[in-house]
Amino acid sequence: MSAAERHIARLQAASAALADVCTACGACYRVCPTAAQIPTLAEALAENVMQGIRDILRGGAGSEAAIAFAGACSRSGVCTEACPEKIDAAFLMRIASLHVRGALGDAPRVSMMADPGWSARVKAFARLTMTEEEQAKWL
């Protein structure tokens, strides 16, 4: 197994584990600054969107709203603080985003635009959600 295949396998295992601990309460969705900006999500119920995210994390099709939400995640990180289960919701959404973009072996469900600075911005947003101790350990 190649390093890339091992990495994908770890992400898929994390994906399933996160889907199992997420209760789909919708707290993360309700605080998301991006969700209110997505026309597809105008009438969506938070709990239904997150049920769709859990489906995506388990390798399922997900709902149209869940796909739109995962594809539009801006990685603000406010979701992690809002989670009553203390799940790293930003990581959960990152993995859901990878699924819908086709990066984990799934067929792509959202269009992707080339953005060479994307990874650097993700890292910058991640720093905003980490404590100084976590930054020292992980960055």
CNS distance restraints for C-alpha pairs under 8 A (distance, minus, plus):
assign (resid   1 and name CA) (resid   5 and name CA) 5.99 0.50 0.50
assign (resid   1 and name CA) (resid   6 and name CA) 6.48 0.50 0.50
assign (resid   2 and name CA) (resid   6 and name CA) 6.24 0.50 0.50
assign (resid   3 and name CA) (resid   7 and name CA) 6.14 0.50 0.50
assign (resid   4 and name CA) (resid   8 and name CA) 6.21 0.50 0.50
assign (resid   5 and name CA) (resid   9 and name CA) 6.11 0.50 0.50
assign (resid   6 and name CA) (resid  10 and name CA) 6.21 0.50 0.50
assign (resid   7 and name CA) (resid  11 and name CA) 6.26 0.50 0.50
assign (resid   8 and name CA) (resid  12 and name CA) 6.07 0.50 0.50
assign (resid   8 and name CA) (resid 104 and name CA) 5.89 0.50 0.50
assign (resid   9 and name CA) (resid  13 and name CA) 6.16 0.50 0.50
assign (resid  10 and name CA) (resid  14 and name CA) 6.15 0.50 0.50
assign (resid  11 and name CA) (resid  15 and name CA) 5.92 0.50 0.50
assign (resid  11 and name CA) (resid  95 and name CA) 7.14 0.50 0.50
assign (resid  11 and name CA) (resid 104 and name CA) 7.86 0.50 0.50
assign (resid  12 and name CA) (resid  16 and name CA) 6.32 0.50 0.50
assign (resid  12 and name CA) (resid  57 and name CA) 7.89 0.50 0.50
assign (resid  12 and name CA) (resid 104 and name CA) 7.33 0.50 0.50
assign (resid  13 and name CA) (resid  17 and name CA) 6.25 0.50 0.50
assign (resid  14 and name CA) (resid  18 and name CA) 6.02 0.50 0.50
assign (resid  15 and name CA) (resid  19 and name CA) 6.22 0.50 0.50
assign (resid  15 and name CA) (resid  57 and name CA) 5.08 0.50 0.50
assign (resid  15 and name CA) (resid  58 and name CA) 6.76 0.50 0.50
assign (resid  15 and name CA) (resid  92 and name CA) 7.07 0.50 0.50
assign (resid  15 and name CA) (resid  95 and name CA) 6.40 0.50 0.50
assign (resid  15 and name CA) (resid  96 and name CA) 7.66 0.50 0.50
assign (resid  16 and name CA) (resid  20 and name CA) 6.29 0.50 0.50
assign (resid  16 and name CA) (resid  57 and name CA) 5.87 0.50 0.50
assign (resid  16 and name CA) (resid  58 and name CA) 5.31 0.50 0.50
assign (resid  17 and name CA) (resid  21 and name CA) 6.54 0.50 0.50
assign (resid  18 and name CA) (resid  22 and name CA) 6.01 0.50 0.50
assign (resid  18 and name CA) (resid  57 and name CA) 7.61 0.50 0.50
assign (resid  18 and name CA) (resid  87 and name CA) 7.73 0.50 0.50
assign (resid  18 and name CA) (resid  92 and name CA) 6.39 0.50 0.50
assign (resid  19 and name CA) (resid  54 and name CA) 4.89 0.50 0.50
assign (resid  19 and name CA) (resid  55 and name CA) 7.61 0.50 0.50
assign (resid  19 and name CA) (resid  57 and name CA) 5.80 0.50 0.50
assign (resid  19 and name CA) (resid  58 and name CA) 6.51 0.50 0.50
assign (resid  20 and name CA) (resid  54 and name CA) 7.94 0.50 0.50
assign (resid  21 and name CA) (resid  85 and name CA) 7.86 0.50 0.50
assign (resid  21 and name CA) (resid  87 and name CA) 7.74 0.50 0.50
assign (resid  22 and name CA) (resid  54 and name CA) 7.40 0.50 0.50
assign (resid  22 and name CA) (resid  85 and name CA) 7.30 0.50 0.50
assign (resid  22 and name CA) (resid  87 and name CA) 7.30 0.50 0.50
assign (resid  23 and name CA) (resid  85 and name CA) 7.86 0.50 0.50
assign (resid  24 and name CA) (resid  47 and name CA) 5.45 0.50 0.50
assign (resid  24 and name CA) (resid  48 and name CA) 7.68 0.50 0.50
assign (resid  24 and name CA) (resid  50 and name CA) 4.88 0.50 0.50
assign (resid  24 and name CA) (resid  51 and name CA) 5.49 0.50 0.50
assign (resid  24 and name CA) (resid  54 and name CA) 7.42 0.50 0.50
assign (resid  25 and name CA) (resid  46 and name CA) 7.41 0.50 0.50
assign (resid  25 and name CA) (resid  47 and name CA) 5.37 0.50 0.50
assign (resid  25 and name CA) (resid  50 and name CA) 7.33 0.50 0.50
assign (resid  26 and name CA) (resid  30 and name CA) 6.20 0.50 0.50
assign (resid  26 and name CA) (resid  46 and name CA) 4.60 0.50 0.50
assign (resid  26 and name CA) (resid  47 and name CA) 4.70 0.50 0.50
assign (resid  26 and name CA) (resid  49 and name CA) 7.62 0.50 0.50
assign (resid  26 and name CA) (resid  50 and name CA) 5.98 0.50 0.50
assign (resid  27 and name CA) (resid  31 and name CA) 6.67 0.50 0.50
assign (resid  27 and name CA) (resid  46 and name CA) 7.57 0.50 0.50
assign (resid  27 and name CA) (resid  79 and name CA) 7.48 0.50 0.50
assign (resid  27 and name CA) (resid  82 and name CA) 5.96 0.50 0.50
assign (resid  27 and name CA) (resid  83 and name CA) 5.98 0.50 0.50
assign (resid  27 and name CA) (resid  84 and name CA) 7.52 0.50 0.50
assign (resid  28 and name CA) (resid  32 and name CA) 6.33 0.50 0.50
assign (resid  28 and name CA) (resid  78 and name CA) 7.52 0.50 0.50
assign (resid  28 and name CA) (resid  79 and name CA) 4.22 0.50 0.50
assign (resid  28 and name CA) (resid  80 and name CA) 6.90 0.50 0.50
assign (resid  28 and name CA) (resid  82 and name CA) 5.55 0.50 0.50
assign (resid  28 and name CA) (resid  83 and name CA) 5.79 0.50 0.50
assign (resid  28 and name CA) (resid  89 and name CA) 6.99 0.50 0.50
assign (resid  29 and name CA) (resid  35 and name CA) 6.91 0.50 0.50
assign (resid  29 and name CA) (resid  46 and name CA) 5.84 0.50 0.50
assign (resid  29 and name CA) (resid  49 and name CA) 7.96 0.50 0.50
assign (resid  29 and name CA) (resid  50 and name CA) 7.47 0.50 0.50
assign (resid  29 and name CA) (resid  79 and name CA) 6.95 0.50 0.50
assign (resid  30 and name CA) (resid  35 and name CA) 7.83 0.50 0.50
assign (resid  30 and name CA) (resid  46 and name CA) 6.52 0.50 0.50
assign (resid  31 and name CA) (resid  78 and name CA) 6.76 0.50 0.50
assign (resid  31 and name CA) (resid  79 and name CA) 6.32 0.50 0.50
assign (resid  31 and name CA) (resid  82 and name CA) 7.12 0.50 0.50
assign (resid  32 and name CA) (resid  36 and name CA) 7.58 0.50 0.50
assign (resid  32 and name CA) (resid  76 and name CA) 7.69 0.50 0.50
assign (resid  32 and name CA) (resid  78 and name CA) 6.65 0.50 0.50
assign (resid  32 and name CA) (resid  79 and name CA) 6.25 0.50 0.50
assign (resid  33 and name CA) (resid  37 and name CA) 7.55 0.50 0.50
assign (resid  33 and name CA) (resid  76 and name CA) 7.70 0.50 0.50
assign (resid  34 and name CA) (resid  38 and name CA) 6.91 0.50 0.50
assign (resid  34 and name CA) (resid  72 and name CA) 7.14 0.50 0.50
assign (resid  34 and name CA) (resid  73 and name CA) 6.64 0.50 0.50
assign (resid  34 and name CA) (resid  74 and name CA) 6.62 0.50 0.50
assign (resid  35 and name CA) (resid  41 and name CA) 6.69 0.50 0.50
assign (resid  35 and name CA) (resid  69 and name CA) 6.61 0.50 0.50
assign (resid  35 and name CA) (resid  72 and name CA) 7.97 0.50 0.50
assign (resid  36 and name CA) (resid  41 and name CA) 7.19 0.50 0.50
assign (resid  36 and name CA) (resid  42 and name CA) 6.93 0.50 0.50
assign (resid  38 and name CA) (resid  42 and name CA) 6.83 0.50 0.50
assign (resid  38 and name CA) (resid  68 and name CA) 7.71 0.50 0.50
assign (resid  38 and name CA) (resid  69 and name CA) 7.81 0.50 0.50
assign (resid  38 and name CA) (resid  72 and name CA) 7.87 0.50 0.50
assign (resid  40 and name CA) (resid  44 and name CA) 7.82 0.50 0.50
assign (resid  40 and name CA) (resid  64 and name CA) 7.89 0.50 0.50
assign (resid  40 and name CA) (resid  65 and name CA) 6.19 0.50 0.50
assign (resid  40 and name CA) (resid  68 and name CA) 6.86 0.50 0.50
assign (resid  41 and name CA) (resid  65 and name CA) 5.82 0.50 0.50
assign (resid  41 and name CA) (resid  68 and name CA) 7.61 0.50 0.50
assign (resid  41 and name CA) (resid  69 and name CA) 7.57 0.50 0.50
assign (resid  44 and name CA) (resid  48 and name CA) 7.10 0.50 0.50
assign (resid  44 and name CA) (resid  49 and name CA) 6.72 0.50 0.50
assign (resid  44 and name CA) (resid  65 and name CA) 6.89 0.50 0.50
assign (resid  45 and name CA) (resid  49 and name CA) 6.31 0.50 0.50
assign (resid  46 and name CA) (resid  50 and name CA) 6.26 0.50 0.50
assign (resid  47 and name CA) (resid  51 and name CA) 6.13 0.50 0.50
assign (resid  48 and name CA) (resid  52 and name CA) 6.30 0.50 0.50
assign (resid  49 and name CA) (resid  53 and name CA) 6.33 0.50 0.50
assign (resid  49 and name CA) (resid  63 and name CA) 7.27 0.50 0.50
assign (resid  49 and name CA) (resid  65 and name CA) 5.86 0.50 0.50
assign (resid  49 and name CA) (resid  66 and name CA) 4.91 0.50 0.50
assign (resid  49 and name CA) (resid  69 and name CA) 7.71 0.50 0.50
assign (resid  50 and name CA) (resid  54 and name CA) 6.16 0.50 0.50
assign (resid  50 and name CA) (resid  66 and name CA) 6.74 0.50 0.50
assign (resid  51 and name CA) (resid  55 and name CA) 6.30 0.50 0.50
assign (resid  51 and name CA) (resid  66 and name CA) 7.95 0.50 0.50
assign (resid  52 and name CA) (resid  56 and name CA) 6.26 0.50 0.50
assign (resid  52 and name CA) (resid  62 and name CA) 4.46 0.50 0.50
assign (resid  52 and name CA) (resid  63 and name CA) 5.10 0.50 0.50
assign (resid  52 and name CA) (resid  65 and name CA) 7.55 0.50 0.50
assign (resid  52 and name CA) (resid  66 and name CA) 5.00 0.50 0.50
assign (resid  52 and name CA) (resid  67 and name CA) 7.75 0.50 0.50
assign (resid  53 and name CA) (resid  57 and name CA) 6.20 0.50 0.50
assign (resid  53 and name CA) (resid  62 and name CA) 6.23 0.50 0.50
assign (resid  53 and name CA) (resid  63 and name CA) 7.88 0.50 0.50
assign (resid  53 and name CA) (resid  66 and name CA) 5.31 0.50 0.50
assign (resid  53 and name CA) (resid  67 and name CA) 7.47 0.50 0.50
assign (resid  53 and name CA) (resid  70 and name CA) 7.35 0.50 0.50
assign (resid  53 and name CA) (resid  96 and name CA) 6.61 0.50 0.50
assign (resid  54 and name CA) (resid  58 and name CA) 6.27 0.50 0.50
assign (resid  54 and name CA) (resid  62 and name CA) 7.74 0.50 0.50
assign (resid  55 and name CA) (resid  59 and name CA) 6.44 0.50 0.50
assign (resid  55 and name CA) (resid  60 and name CA) 4.88 0.50 0.50
assign (resid  55 and name CA) (resid  61 and name CA) 6.67 0.50 0.50
assign (resid  55 and name CA) (resid  62 and name CA) 5.18 0.50 0.50
assign (resid  56 and name CA) (resid  60 and name CA) 4.80 0.50 0.50
assign (resid  56 and name CA) (resid  61 and name CA) 5.82 0.50 0.50
assign (resid  56 and name CA) (resid  62 and name CA) 4.91 0.50 0.50
assign (resid  56 and name CA) (resid  66 and name CA) 7.97 0.50 0.50
assign (resid  56 and name CA) (resid  96 and name CA) 6.32 0.50 0.50
assign (resid  56 and name CA) (resid  99 and name CA) 7.00 0.50 0.50
assign (resid  56 and name CA) (resid 100 and name CA) 7.71 0.50 0.50
assign (resid  57 and name CA) (resid  95 and name CA) 7.35 0.50 0.50
assign (resid  57 and name CA) (resid  96 and name CA) 5.79 0.50 0.50
assign (resid  57 and name CA) (resid  99 and name CA) 7.37 0.50 0.50
assign (resid  59 and name CA) (resid  99 and name CA) 7.97 0.50 0.50
assign (resid  59 and name CA) (resid 106 and name CA) 7.87 0.50 0.50
assign (resid  62 and name CA) (resid  66 and name CA) 5.98 0.50 0.50
assign (resid  62 and name CA) (resid  67 and name CA) 6.38 0.50 0.50
assign (resid  63 and name CA) (resid  67 and name CA) 6.19 0.50 0.50
assign (resid  64 and name CA) (resid  68 and name CA) 6.20 0.50 0.50
assign (resid  65 and name CA) (resid  69 and name CA) 6.08 0.50 0.50
assign (resid  66 and name CA) (resid  70 and name CA) 6.04 0.50 0.50
assign (resid  67 and name CA) (resid  71 and name CA) 5.94 0.50 0.50
assign (resid  67 and name CA) (resid 100 and name CA) 6.43 0.50 0.50
assign (resid  67 and name CA) (resid 109 and name CA) 7.16 0.50 0.50
assign (resid  67 and name CA) (resid 110 and name CA) 7.44 0.50 0.50
assign (resid  68 and name CA) (resid  72 and name CA) 6.07 0.50 0.50
assign (resid  68 and name CA) (resid 110 and name CA) 7.68 0.50 0.50
assign (resid  69 and name CA) (resid  73 and name CA) 6.13 0.50 0.50
assign (resid  70 and name CA) (resid  93 and name CA) 6.19 0.50 0.50
assign (resid  70 and name CA) (resid  94 and name CA) 7.67 0.50 0.50
assign (resid  70 and name CA) (resid  96 and name CA) 5.70 0.50 0.50
assign (resid  70 and name CA) (resid  97 and name CA) 4.69 0.50 0.50
assign (resid  70 and name CA) (resid 100 and name CA) 6.98 0.50 0.50
assign (resid  71 and name CA) (resid  97 and name CA) 5.39 0.50 0.50
assign (resid  71 and name CA) (resid 100 and name CA) 6.55 0.50 0.50
assign (resid  71 and name CA) (resid 101 and name CA) 7.18 0.50 0.50
assign (resid  71 and name CA) (resid 110 and name CA) 6.25 0.50 0.50
assign (resid  73 and name CA) (resid  93 and name CA) 7.07 0.50 0.50
assign (resid  73 and name CA) (resid  94 and name CA) 7.71 0.50 0.50
assign (resid  73 and name CA) (resid  97 and name CA) 7.30 0.50 0.50
assign (resid  75 and name CA) (resid  90 and name CA) 6.35 0.50 0.50
assign (resid  75 and name CA) (resid  94 and name CA) 7.55 0.50 0.50
assign (resid  75 and name CA) (resid 122 and name CA) 6.70 0.50 0.50
assign (resid  75 and name CA) (resid 125 and name CA) 6.29 0.50 0.50
assign (resid  75 and name CA) (resid 126 and name CA) 7.50 0.50 0.50
assign (resid  76 and name CA) (resid  90 and name CA) 7.79 0.50 0.50
assign (resid  76 and name CA) (resid 125 and name CA) 6.11 0.50 0.50
assign (resid  77 and name CA) (resid  81 and name CA) 7.53 0.50 0.50
assign (resid  77 and name CA) (resid  89 and name CA) 7.67 0.50 0.50
assign (resid  77 and name CA) (resid  90 and name CA) 5.33 0.50 0.50
assign (resid  77 and name CA) (resid 125 and name CA) 7.05 0.50 0.50
assign (resid  77 and name CA) (resid 126 and name CA) 7.05 0.50 0.50
assign (resid  77 and name CA) (resid 128 and name CA) 7.36 0.50 0.50
assign (resid  77 and name CA) (resid 129 and name CA) 5.74 0.50 0.50
assign (resid  78 and name CA) (resid  82 and name CA) 6.56 0.50 0.50
assign (resid  78 and name CA) (resid  90 and name CA) 7.84 0.50 0.50
assign (resid  78 and name CA) (resid 129 and name CA) 7.63 0.50 0.50
assign (resid  79 and name CA) (resid  83 and name CA) 6.32 0.50 0.50
assign (resid  79 and name CA) (resid  89 and name CA) 5.64 0.50 0.50
assign (resid  79 and name CA) (resid  90 and name CA) 6.20 0.50 0.50
assign (resid  80 and name CA) (resid  86 and name CA) 7.10 0.50 0.50
assign (resid  80 and name CA) (resid  87 and name CA) 6.53 0.50 0.50
assign (resid  80 and name CA) (resid  88 and name CA) 5.12 0.50 0.50
assign (resid  80 and name CA) (resid  89 and name CA) 4.58 0.50 0.50
assign (resid  80 and name CA) (resid  90 and name CA) 5.71 0.50 0.50
assign (resid  80 and name CA) (resid 129 and name CA) 7.86 0.50 0.50
assign (resid  81 and name CA) (resid  86 and name CA) 7.54 0.50 0.50
assign (resid  83 and name CA) (resid  87 and name CA) 6.18 0.50 0.50
assign (resid  83 and name CA) (resid  88 and name CA) 7.86 0.50 0.50
assign (resid  83 and name CA) (resid  89 and name CA) 6.88 0.50 0.50
assign (resid  87 and name CA) (resid  92 and name CA) 7.99 0.50 0.50
assign (resid  88 and name CA) (resid  92 and name CA) 6.36 0.50 0.50
assign (resid  89 and name CA) (resid  93 and name CA) 6.05 0.50 0.50
assign (resid  90 and name CA) (resid  94 and name CA) 6.10 0.50 0.50
assign (resid  91 and name CA) (resid  95 and name CA) 6.24 0.50 0.50
assign (resid  92 and name CA) (resid  96 and name CA) 6.30 0.50 0.50
assign (resid  93 and name CA) (resid  97 and name CA) 5.98 0.50 0.50
assign (resid  94 and name CA) (resid  98 and name CA) 6.27 0.50 0.50
assign (resid  95 and name CA) (resid  99 and name CA) 6.28 0.50 0.50
assign (resid  96 and name CA) (resid 100 and name CA) 6.38 0.50 0.50
assign (resid  97 and name CA) (resid 101 and name CA) 6.08 0.50 0.50
assign (resid  98 and name CA) (resid 102 and name CA) 6.20 0.50 0.50
assign (resid  98 and name CA) (resid 103 and name CA) 5.10 0.50 0.50
assign (resid  98 and name CA) (resid 104 and name CA) 6.25 0.50 0.50
assign (resid  99 and name CA) (resid 103 and name CA) 5.96 0.50 0.50
assign (resid  99 and name CA) (resid 104 and name CA) 5.54 0.50 0.50
assign (resid  99 and name CA) (resid 105 and name CA) 7.54 0.50 0.50
assign (resid  99 and name CA) (resid 106 and name CA) 5.98 0.50 0.50
assign (resid  99 and name CA) (resid 108 and name CA) 7.53 0.50 0.50
assign (resid 100 and name CA) (resid 106 and name CA) 7.13 0.50 0.50
assign (resid 100 and name CA) (resid 107 and name CA) 7.44 0.50 0.50
assign (resid 100 and name CA) (resid 108 and name CA) 5.46 0.50 0.50
assign (resid 100 and name CA) (resid 109 and name CA) 5.00 0.50 0.50
assign (resid 100 and name CA) (resid 110 and name CA) 6.09 0.50 0.50
assign (resid 101 and name CA) (resid 106 and name CA) 7.82 0.50 0.50
assign (resid 101 and name CA) (resid 107 and name CA) 7.57 0.50 0.50
assign (resid 101 and name CA) (resid 108 and name CA) 4.64 0.50 0.50
assign (resid 101 and name CA) (resid 109 and name CA) 6.03 0.50 0.50
assign (resid 101 and name CA) (resid 110 and name CA) 5.71 0.50 0.50
assign (resid 101 and name CA) (resid 111 and name CA) 7.13 0.50 0.50
assign (resid 101 and name CA) (resid 112 and name CA) 6.86 0.50 0.50
assign (resid 102 and name CA) (resid 106 and name CA) 4.68 0.50 0.50
assign (resid 102 and name CA) (resid 107 and name CA) 4.99 0.50 0.50
assign (resid 102 and name CA) (resid 108 and name CA) 4.04 0.50 0.50
assign (resid 102 and name CA) (resid 109 and name CA) 7.10 0.50 0.50
assign (resid 103 and name CA) (resid 108 and name CA) 7.74 0.50 0.50
assign (resid 117 and name CA) (resid 121 and name CA) 6.48 0.50 0.50
assign (resid 118 and name CA) (resid 122 and name CA) 6.28 0.50 0.50
assign (resid 119 and name CA) (resid 123 and name CA) 6.30 0.50 0.50
assign (resid 120 and name CA) (resid 124 and name CA) 6.29 0.50 0.50
assign (resid 121 and name CA) (resid 125 and name CA) 6.20 0.50 0.50
assign (resid 122 and name CA) (resid 126 and name CA) 6.06 0.50 0.50
assign (resid 123 and name CA) (resid 127 and name CA) 6.34 0.50 0.50
assign (resid 124 and name CA) (resid 128 and name CA) 6.83 0.50 0.50
assign (resid 125 and name CA) (resid 129 and name CA) 7.06 0.50 0.50
assign (resid 126 and name CA) (resid 130 and name CA) 6.53 0.50 0.50
assign (resid 127 and name CA) (resid 131 and name CA) 7.91 0.50 0.50
assign (resid 127 and name CA) (resid 135 and name CA) 6.68 0.50 0.50
assign (resid 130 and name CA) (resid 134 and name CA) 5.63 0.50 0.50
assign (resid 130 and name CA) (resid 135 and name CA) 6.00 0.50 0.50
assign (resid 131 and name CA) (resid 135 and name CA) 6.22 0.50 0.50
assign (resid 132 and name CA) (resid 136 and name CA) 6.21 0.50 0.50
assign (resid 133 and name CA) (resid 137 and name CA) 6.32 0.50 0.50
assign (resid 134 and name CA) (resid 138 and name CA) 5.93 0.50 0.50
assign (resid 134 and name CA) (resid 139 and name CA) 7.89 0.50 0.50
assign (resid 135 and name CA) (resid 139 and name CA) 5.19 0.50 0.50
